[in-house]
Amino acid sequence: MNDQIRQIAERLKGLRESLDLSTEEMAMHCGKQASEVELYESGELDIPMSYLFDVAQNLGVDTSTLISGEEPRMKSYFLTRKGKGISVERTKAYKYRALAGGFKNPGSEPFEVTVEPNENPIFQNTHVGQEFNYVLEGRLQLRINDKDLILGEGDCIYFDSSNPHGMKALDGKPVKFLAIIM
């Protein structure tokens, strides 16, 4: 796994330990199995953004702190210039760029997401809240509750993210979209 994932794993473990939570208690807070929490904290397994979001929501920290290790400080506004923002490459297929990483206690988490084309099946995940996706470039196959939807540039969708969902780039080209998790 890449170095960035290992650093996030260390922050997750450090947060859990600083709150004096066992892996079983952490798992209970986030709706996971203790074995999953241990794998995420080992840095040897990809850590889904949905898990980071659940940890942040349930334990009162900012998602961007888990990603970057930096505490957000801005309260009135936070400007992110084109191509900037806190980025994390979870796997070669998914790249996330946090667009409000410096804003303290945001009401939602906006990300620019790039999905590279691959032949792997769609991996579905769930997380608390709702999600809005707006396709900026390319075509996206979005699966929600085993229903496949195709979104092109300018298309958007708003959905309950507690439903299993996952995505895939189409046409052998990357797809870039804005994801806002609330």
TAWOWO-V114056 format. One record per pair of residues at least 6 apart in sequence whose ideal C-beta (glycine too) atoms are under 6 Angstrom apart, sorted by sequence separation. I is the first residue (numbers start at 0). J is the second residue. If there is no record, write none. Layout:
i=I j=J
i=I j=J
This chain:
i=26 j=32
i=38 j=44
i=64 j=70
i=88 j=94
i=99 j=105
i=168 j=174
i=26 j=33
i=39 j=46
i=55 j=62
i=140 j=147
i=141 j=148
i=63 j=71
i=87 j=95
i=140 j=149
i=141 j=150
i=15 j=25
i=23 j=33
i=26 j=36
i=52 j=62
i=61 j=71
i=86 j=96
i=99 j=109
i=22 j=33
i=25 j=36
i=51 j=62
i=98 j=109
i=139 j=150
i=84 j=96
i=85 j=97
i=84 j=97
i=97 j=110
i=138 j=151
i=22 j=36
i=51 j=65
i=84 j=98
i=22 j=37
i=85 j=100
i=95 j=110
i=96 j=111
i=143 j=158
i=134 j=150
i=95 j=112
i=67 j=85
i=134 j=152
i=144 j=162
i=66 j=85
i=79 j=98
i=94 j=113
i=143 j=162
i=134 j=154
i=66 j=87
i=93 j=114
i=121 j=142
i=143 j=164
i=63 j=85
i=77 j=99
i=133 j=155
i=92 j=115
i=142 j=165
i=29 j=53
i=77 j=101
i=132 j=156
i=29 j=54
i=77 j=102
i=92 j=117
i=141 j=166
i=131 j=157
i=139 j=166
i=140 j=167
i=12 j=40
i=29 j=57
i=73 j=101
i=130 j=158
i=11 j=40
i=28 j=57
i=73 j=102
i=74 j=103
i=140 j=169
i=71 j=101
i=129 j=159
i=130 j=160
i=71 j=102
i=129 j=160
i=138 j=169
i=8 j=40
i=71 j=103
i=128 j=160
i=138 j=170
i=8 j=42
i=63 j=97
i=126 j=160
i=137 j=172
i=139 j=174
i=125 j=161
i=137 j=173
i=5 j=42
i=63 j=100
i=137 j=174
i=4 j=42
i=125 j=163
i=7 j=46
i=136 j=175
i=123 j=163
i=135 j=175
i=123 j=164
i=135 j=176
i=0 j=42
i=123 j=165
i=134 j=176
i=0 j=43
i=122 j=165
i=45 j=89
i=121 j=165
i=132 j=176
i=133 j=177
i=45 j=90
i=62 j=108
i=121 j=167
i=132 j=178
i=131 j=179
i=130 j=180
i=114 j=166
i=116 j=168
i=129 j=181
i=128 j=181
i=114 j=168
i=10 j=65
i=116 j=171
i=10 j=68
i=115 j=173
i=113 j=173
i=114 j=174
i=113 j=175
i=112 j=176
i=112 j=178
i=110 j=178
i=109 j=179
i=56 j=127
i=107 j=179
i=108 j=180
i=53 j=126
i=52 j=126
i=107 j=181
i=49 j=124
i=47 j=124
i=49 j=126
i=3 j=87
i=52 j=180
